[in-house]
């Protein structure tokens, strides 16, 4: 059975199979040069695999939004000390 997931872009809905999504993710992953971003992605993936988490649609949308923000401006980062003060 083929697994399909709906992805939402700004104004249209795209239908992509899981293999294409993996491929696209890997292509983006290859371009990441920031150590902190890689640490976060690795830790998140490890936790999902280890605990078989089910990510809610709301959290998935938030993660996708943050990833898009990072990919559009990878140098605009905030360290933990600064972000934890808020």
Buried (B, 14 or more C-beta within 10 A) or exposed (E): EEEEEEEEEEEEEEEBEEEEBEEEEEEEEEEBEEEEBEEEBEEEEEEEEEEEEEEEEEEEEEEEEEBEEBEEEEEEEEEEEEEEEE
